[in-house]
């Protein structure tokens, strides 16, 4: 009996020693041979492809992640902090695991990841700036469809919290063209549902690699609290003359933010928020906040029960505003009305106004406000990265673009929920509904008509020839002053050009942005 007890005790001791050795064994770093792809030049919003390309092409995702990591100078990369988040679309969890494994192998010291991998694009920008990270990777294809048959995207934001400038995108592309290998820790596993710090010992690394799973909403909520008068908004949503609102998160990443901030924090009833569970396919519809894809919200607003409605895209950087009876506020008017009423926001009363900026495809409604308020107005190409330089240099407080992206210098991304809170702040201060605010704005500063057409699934070759022929037409000197009849109205071409932008901060030039013409008539 004594001998048996001794043998059992020894076996138990050996097992415990083996388990401890397994737990402390360093995770190996593996170098994998690969071949480059010729289609990994990032665009305005990173690299977007059909999900099947990222999921099905061997090493396609790994090559691009390695290109992003290698584009960062080795001295800056070693031991640095990066942020990772996604809009929750299909393939995000698998891609996040690959990013964790490759970040560890490439010398990143710490990753900060949203709970369950979820972080809105504005929240990523906020966290990058808050913790002074070197950058962040966002897994999103914005308003594009999700699911196995949908789209997927990888976007890299730099240290100021904004999208990569052209120089960084070009570095990433150049690395991708000649890539022959990537580094990865394939045995590293992380549970994205477990909040807190997780440390991993790696082979040939002096310090452990750390992953922090953080609350997706908290840091961003703290920032919003410092910008807005929450008590004023809460009174609007809960007082005796309570404004009934309808918010559609479109089954994207914004669900947790809407429930936590608008419902829990600001007192809106829980049934004010719909489609708040993030789904990998966004419930089978494109998560695009417009009159076509947000029809359930439009229909609900037309019923007259709600005084304010809003919808968000998948990653939470874009929005749509509706008033009572479905009154639609177009994106150009929205940013102009925000600009004209920024004095209702404590943040701008404290920091003042430095200037406004808009994409060239946005109407000149904002220009009218800038002129009336005697502040500078900057016209940029489409792409939020162009606003970053203006904000970093202190030239711009508010900016917007034609696709319902609006933001300010509180972060370096467009921000859908921030925009909604601006509108609610204006309504609380003016004690008016959406339509009345818009119509009074038109009466005071004039109305700019704006219409946007989106063409999807075009044959690239046909689109190329169409734009080539259009360029030839408008560059012909005879085109200027031509007259066109629309009903009883005659319009004359005043100016036609191919938009070119010279950055007032660093002098870089962006050419061949878009063909445009300006007409006048009566």
Secondary structure, DSSP 8 states (H G I E B T S, - for coil): -HHHHHHHHHHHHHHHHHHHHHHHS-B--EEEE----S----BTTBEEEEHHHHHHSTTHHHHHHHHHHHTS-HHHHTT-EEEEEE---TTHHHHHHHHHHHHHHTT--EEEEEEEEE--HHHHHHHHHHHT-SEEEEE--TTS--STTSEEEEEEE-TTSSB--HHHHHHHHHHHHH--EEEE-TT----TTS-EEEEE-BTT-SS-EEEEEE-TTHHHHHHHHHHS-HHHHHHHHHSTT---EEEE-TTSTTHHHIIIIIIIIT---GGGEES-S--TTGGGS----STTTTHHHHHHHHTTS-SEEEEE-TTSSBEEEEEGGG-EE-HHHHHHHHHHTGGGSHHHHHH---EEEEETTS-THHHHHHHHHT-EEEEE-SSTHHHHHHHHTT--SEEEETTTEEEETTSSS--HHHHHHHHHHHHHHHT--HHHHHHHHHHHH-----------S--HHHHHHHHHHHHHHHHSGGGTT-EEEETTEEEEEEEEEE--EE-TTT--EE----EEEEEEE-
